[in-house]
Amino acid sequence: MSPKIALCLPGGGAMGALYQVGALAAIEDAVEGFDANSFDLYVGNSVGASLSATLAAGLPVQRLYRAFLDPADVYFGIERKHLLRIDLGEWRRTLMSALSALGHAAGSALSREAKAVPATLWQELDRLYDSLPAGWFTLEGYERFLEEFFERRGVPKTFAAMPKPLRVLSHDLDTGAPVCFGDEGYEGVPLARACIASMAVPPFFSPVKIGDRHYINPGAGSLSPMEVAVRDGATAIVVVNSMTPISAASVPTGHGHRDSLRDKGNMWVLNQALRIGSQRMVDDTCQRLKAEHPALSLLRIEPEPEDGVLFLYNASSFDARRRLLERAYTSTRKELGRRFAAADPTLLRAGFRPKTPTSRPSSPPPS
C-alpha cells in the first residue's frame, strides 16, 4: 500500500518562505519521480499557508525558485508595500480612544483635590492601555496581491475546488480555539482570506475578521501542521521548518556587525523568542507523534546552525535572497544524499528513492 504523504510548511517570514522554496526544489531534484505538487495533503500556517496553497494548486516550485533568483522576474511580484501597510482604521480608533481617555483623565483630575490627582491618573491608565492598536499593519494589501496572483495563475478561490487537499491553520482570537481552514465548516472561507488570517502575527498585524469572528496566527499554539497531517491520515510527513533559533557569532545590523542579537533591536529579540518557542513545539510534536505512531515516516528539513545568519538579512535584498535560496538548495541536497547513503528507513518507508546519476536537476545549479 502506497504511503499517504503530507507536506507541512510552518511559518518563518519572507526569508523562511525562500528557504522552503529552495529546500523543496532540492527534494524534487534529489528524489526519483517526485515533485512538490504530488503530495497527498498540504498543511501550512503563516507564510507557509501561501506557499502550501500555491503548491496544492499545481504551480511548480521550480518556477518559484527561478523567479526569486532573478530580480527582473515578476512571476511572484511581491513587494514591501503589500505587507507593510499601516492599518489606518485601527490607528484612527486608537487615536480617538486615547484622546477620550486623556480627556476623561483630565476631567477627573480637575474635579478632585490635588493630593488625589496621582491616584486618579493611575486609575485612568487602563483606558490608555486599552487604547493601544490591535495591530500595527493590515494584511489587506497582501490579500489583494494573493487574489490577483491566484487569479492569474489559475489557482482556485476556495478550498473545495483545490486539486489537492489543503489545510491552513489559525486561532480564534476571542476563544483561543485552534481553527483549521479547509476542514468541514471552514471549507467555504476564501483561500486568500484564510492565508492572511494565518499570517496575522500579534502585534505586527491586526486580527483578520471572517464572518463575525477574528483570527490570528497560531504561533506555537495547541495545533501543529504535523498533528493535522496525522489526523487526516498521513503515514509519511515532510516538514520544511525554517523557524529555528538563530545562532550567529557575527550579527549584521544597520550599524555594522555586532556580537549579539540584542544589537539588532527589539524586533529581532522578539523574533528569536518566537523561534525558540516554535522549535520547541516542533521538537515536542515530532517526538510525541513518532511515539504514538511508530510506523510514521517523518522527514524534517531544517537550516544548519551556521545558516542562521542568512535569515538576518533584509528579504528585499537580491543578494540576500539568492544566498539563502542557494544555501537551502545545496544543504538539502547534501542532507538527502547523506540519508540515502545510510539507507535511512524514513526515506525508504516514504517511497523516496535517489535519482540516478543520469537524471538532470531541474533547478539551476548554485552559482
N, C-alpha and C positions, 0 to 999 in steps of 0.2 A: 504494500500500500504506500503510495507516494505521500511524503510529509506535507502538511499544510504550513507554508512558510509565511511569516509576517515580518514586515519591516516596521521598526519602531524608531521614530525620529523625535527625541526630546528637543526642547528649545536650546538656545545658546546665542541669540542675537544674530546680526548680519554676518559676522565672521564665523559664527558657528554653522550657519547655513552653507557658507562657502566650504567649510571643512567637510560637511556632509556630502555636498556635491562631488568634491574631489575623491572622497572615500568610495562613494557608490560607483563613480566612473572606474575606479581601480578594481572593484569587485567584478564589474562587467568584463574588464579586460583580463582578469585572472581566472575566472570560473568558466568552464566549458559550457556553452549553450545557455548562458544565463544573461538576463538583462534586468535592469531596475524596474521595468514595467511588468515583470512576470510574478511578482509576489502575490500571494493569495489574499493578503489583507494588509492595509496600511493604517498605522496609528501614529498620530502626531500631536504635539502641543507646542504652543508659542510659535516661533518662526518655523518650526518643523511641521506645523499644520499646513502651511502654504506649500512647502516642498512635497509633503505627502500627497496633497490634493493634485499637484501638478503631475506627479509620477503615476498616481492611481488613474488619472485621466488618459495616460498613454504618452505623455510628452517625454522625449528622450533625455536622459540625464547627460549624455554626451553633448547634446546641443547646448544645454545649460553650461556645461563645463567650458566649451569653446567660447560661449558668449561672455562669460565672466573673465576669460583670459584676454579678451580683445576689447579695449576701451571704446572702440568705434562700433561695436556690435550692439544693436538696440533690441535684440530678441526679448530680453527681460530688462527693460529700461527703467529700473527702479532708481529714484533719486532721493536725496536727503529731504526734499520738500514734501515727499509723500508720507514721511514718518514724523518728522519734527515740525508738526503744525500745532500752534498754540490752540488750546481749547478755549476759544473766546467766550462761549456761552458759560463755561464753568468759571472762568476768571471774572466775568461780569457778575455772576451770582456771588462770588467771593467778595468782590468789592462792595456790592450793595449790603451784603450781610455784615461785613466788617464795619462799614460806616454806621449801620444801625446799632451794632454792638457798642461802638465808641460813643455814639450819641446817648445811648441808654446809660452807659457808664458815667458820662459827664453829668447827665441829669440826676442820677442817683447821688453823685458826689456833692453836687451843689445843694441838694436837699438835706444833707447830713452835716453834723458837726465836724470840724477839722480833724479831730482825733479819730473819727470813724472812717475817714476817706480811704486810707490804705486798705482797710479790710474790705470796703466796698469795691475798690478796684480789683482786688484779688478775686472777689466773688464773680466779677464780670469777665474774668479771663476765660471762663468756659465758653462764653459767647464768641470770643475771638478765636478760640481753639476750634470751635465748630464751624467757623467761617473759612477755614483753610480749604483749598480746592480739592476735589476728589481725585484729580489728576492734572498734571501739567500740560500734557499734549493730548490731542484727539487722534484716533486712528481712522477717522472718516476718509481722509485723503488716501490712505493706503487701501481702504476698502474699494474706493472708486478705481484706483490703479489695478487692483486684482480683478475687479469685474471686467474692466476693459481688456486686460491680458487674457483672462479666461475666454471672453467672447472671441477675441482674435484667433486664439489657438484651438477653438472648438471644445473647450472644457465645459462640461455640463454645469448648470447653475445650482443643481440640487444633489443631495447625497443619493437619492433613489435612482438617478439617471447615470451615476458613475459606472464605468465598465468593471471596476474592481471595488470591493467593499472598503470603505473609508470611515475612520473614526477620528474625531477631533475632541480633545479634552479641554474642559474648562471647569469653573466652580461658580455656583450661585452665590452672589455676594451676600445676600441677606439671610441665607440659611446655612451657608458653608458646605452645602451638599455638592459632591462631585457630579459633573454632568458630562455625558459622552454624546456629542452631536453625531448623528448618524444612527444612533440607537432608535428603537421603536419609541415614538412620541417626539423625537427630535430630528427625524429624517427630513422634515419639511423646512428646516431652517436654511436660508440661503447660504451657499457654500462660502462666499467671501465674508459674510457676516459672522459665520462660525469661526473662521480663521482669525478675524480681528478680536473676537471675544476671547479666544485662547491666548492672544498676544497682549492683552491688557494688563501689563505688569504694574502694580502699585509701587511707588507713587507717580511713576512716569506717565502712564496712560490712564485716561478716565475709564471707568467701567463701561461696558457696552450693553446697551439696552436691546433686548429681543423680546417682543411681546410686552408683558408687564414686569419682566424680571431683568436684573442687572447681572452681568457676568464678568469675571476677571480671570487672569492667567492662573492655572492650577499650581504653579510653583512646585515645591516639594510637598505636594498635598497628599491626600489619602488615596488617590487613584493614580497608578502609573501606566504608561503605554504598554509595558510588558504584561501587567495584570490583565489589561483589556484584551491583549492578543491571546493569552491563555484562555481567558473566559470565552472567547469566540472560537476556540478550537484549534489554535495554532500548536503544532508539535515541534516547530523549529522557528526561532526568532533571530533576526539580525538587528542589533541595536547599534546605531551610529550616534554615539554620545560625545558631543563636543564640550559639554558643560562640566569640565573637570577643573579642580583648583589650579590657579596659575602658580608656577614655580619658576622664578627667573632671578638670576644673580644680578642682572642689569636691567633696570626698568626704563623704557623710553618714555619721556614726558615732554611737554611743550617747553620745558626749561633745560633740556638735555637729559642724559642718562643718570638715573638715581639708583639707589640700592634697596628701595622698599616700595611696595605698592602704596604705602601711605603718601608718598610724594606724588602720586598720580591723582590724588584728590578723592573727595567723598564718593563720587560715583563708582570708582574702581574699588574702594573699600567695600561698598555695598555689593558690587558685582562679585567680589571674591567671597563674601559671606553667602551669597546665593549659590555660587559654585560649590562651596563646601557642603551646603545642605543638599543640593541636587545630587552630588556624587554619593553622599551617604544614602540617599533614597535609592539610587540605582544599585549600589552595593547590597543593601539590605533586601531589596526586592528580588534581585537575581539569586541571592543565596536562598531565600525562602522558596522561590519558585522551583529551583533545582531540587531542594529537599522534598517539596510536595509532589513534584513531577519528575522522577528520576530519568524518564525517557526523553525529557525535553532537551532539545539541542538549542543552546543559547550562545550566539556568537556576538561578542562585544568588540566594537571598533572604537577606539578612543585615541586621543593625541598622546604622543610620547611626552614625558615630563619636560624635556628640553624644548618641545614645540610650543609651550605655553606662552612664550614671549611673542609669538606671531599674532596672538589674539589681542595684544595690547595696542596694535597699530590701528589707525583710522581706516574703516572699511571703504571710505571714498577714495583712498589712495590705490591707484592701479598697481603699483609695485607691491604694496602690502597684500592685496588680493591675490596677485599672481604667486607670491611666495607661499601663502597659506594653501592655495589650491594645489600647487605642485607638491608641497610637503605632505599634504593629506593623501595625494595620489601615491607618491613613492613610498611613504611609510605603510600604507595599507597593503600595497603590493608586496612589500617586504614581509609584513606580518603574515599575510596569507601564504606566501612562499614557505616561510618557516613552518607554519602549521601543516601544510601539505607534505612537506618533507618529513615531518614527525608523524604522519598518518593520524592527525588529530581526529578522534572519533566524532567530535562535534560537527566537523565539516562533512564527514562521511555519512552520518545519520541524516543530515540535511540534504543529502544528494549532491553535494558540491564536489566537483572533480576539477583538477587543474587543466588549463588549456594546454594543448600540445605546443611544442616549440615552434611549429609552423604557423600557428594562429597569430594573426596580426592584431595588435591593440587598436581599438577604435579611437582612443584618446590620443591627442598629440603628445609626444614624449616631452617631459620637462626640459626646459632649456638650461 
